[in-house]
Amino acid sequence: MGDFRFPVFIAALAAPLWAQAAEVTVHVAPIDDMKAVVASVEPAHQLVARARIGGTVTSLKVREGDTVTAGQELAVVADQKLFLQMQAIDQRIRSQQAQRDKAKTDFERAQELLRRGVSTKVMFDQAKTALDVAERNLSAIQSDRSVIEQQAAEGSVKAPGPGRILTVPVSIGRVVMPGEVVATLAEDNYILRLQLPERHARFMRAGDRVEIGDRGLNVSDAGARKEGRVRLVYPEIQGGRVIADVDVKGLGDYFVGERARVYVTTGRRDAILAPKAAVYRRAGVDFVKLANGAEIVIQTGDTHGDTIEILSGLHDGDVVTTP
């Protein structure tokens, strides 16, 4: 009795599966003709941190590959002359403060003498003018000191925006000039920059959809493609090629300059599309089963959603079964 239960159980399971089989008629339909081109990962904007004053690099706080935030200090440039100028200004301030104190004392004495009636209004006005001149001179010297303080503060080289450090062409102890590059940064927002042959330029428009192959995949492996959108098509042809930028999510872990495979639309063509569920592989060969039970060897192409392109083996109007 145990010999008959196992086949009966298998048949009971198999019956619903065969009952779910469906028949689909394949037809020739127009599809986008996708061509594979090579694109490189580039930052949307490349930022440059420059020295604002001349001097010697005394501190370097970043290196290639570091991630920085906007306003983060990257390096410090010091100019010894500014320190000496600061000392000279401090001495001038102390000297002018002494003159201001003497002028204030003279003014108070002249004011008291005028109140007692033993001095003239002219002497009082002279003392008042001398005090005003001394105070204004002191204020001017203090402003000069603030200018030097600002120049010294500008020795701090800060990141102009968030991003990743690409190059640091300076080192500690090196003399730099005003405006010299201290570091270059790649903005956090990465794009794909692709170059198309000139004959495909008329098919490329901003907003078009493109497909991006995953890292390390072969051309035939389209299972992990991501979708992107063309953000900009440059209106100039360089070397017989059209340059375009593509927005793609998830490029943050790519290297700048890394190459990626991109599939772009270069027109439309007719092709036979069959459900992917109807295709099965056996012994390394792809098959489909027709409605009459015949198995047909096919050659597959690119996938388009739930369908797959049939390059050979099927004809327009064939009926295939799907499990």
Steps between C-alpha positions, in 0.01 A plus 500: 500500500792738575625455141196682354475800735813683380406512127143600587634784719727626220215490252279696737765773522578504129140536388451860627836604351408382152158658543665840540677486163400780261537554128646822364517605138825677411504786251749733340501831690709818478755538779775745586831408340741507796872538435772450758744788552762563765454787746718627781398602850558872552401750769224737398728783613868493588591738782839660556637617836757777449740688725379856562837628622860417421711321754616161624273202553530427873215249534334255261192328641370292206626253245370347180175309545382678816140617519458858618214733581444860391722738695726228641862612543731325254833674557662798668725747318707730721691815403768605750485860378144529629620410851768769484248754369269408786776571754572839340130590503473407868787736582335780303172437683669526840675822393177651370315399816757697702448803279123461532527482882716819505253680271213394722678633808572830327136526396373438850742762638396756238134428575555558872695821442228629268240426766700704755541786252881491495529367140371598162257327267775470239720288727201279585423446130864414426504238776173353379629482141823332611297236688279432196805463274668261745189282528450486123866409443467221756186373326680503161796301635264247658328464160838431340554228760162346411607488135816307591297268723268428207796430273639255753157333535486456122797268533246234596408318176144367526292269284271698269238225520439139602669225303795265472863608471645411159846657506718685752788648298671667800692374802600636840782752472428593141471867404176587320388816324158666526251313284705180483303174517526321833243222435242397241169348606235296322150603598282234664267494199648264237386464141585281204662681210466310174619558146286396205599473135385794295246290308303442821484868598153555353350227721630639832282744693500630857264285708552181297520174692824301497602172661821452696665162539617403845868496588687194377217362284542370148323666210254211475409515870216749517342377822641775722458808283409828664306782345620855447389817327691725266539835677693692236611455140786734415436693177855453374647200319860425596705256297190363329328422830210648692544543876207452738456485878276239663349511850516163677431418863749297698831623356638612834729199541644522147847633432526827311593408145371142532355370176150357478297343221197705396225395259347789307217518247619552143169455321224239473483161332260205469556191714315196629435514875404199709424472871810421705299236684461306174877458455679219677856369475614143468855379435609859439240558228189724520164346408136599472204267472236565239130445558517174297759360741806547277819630661683768300863600544528880513765769528420778745599864506439788738227500761224761500312486830318166522578412138815392321606555141507188281770526235429168328276195535157665509284669240225760515178333616655197676321394817721411799404360838603645835492302825 
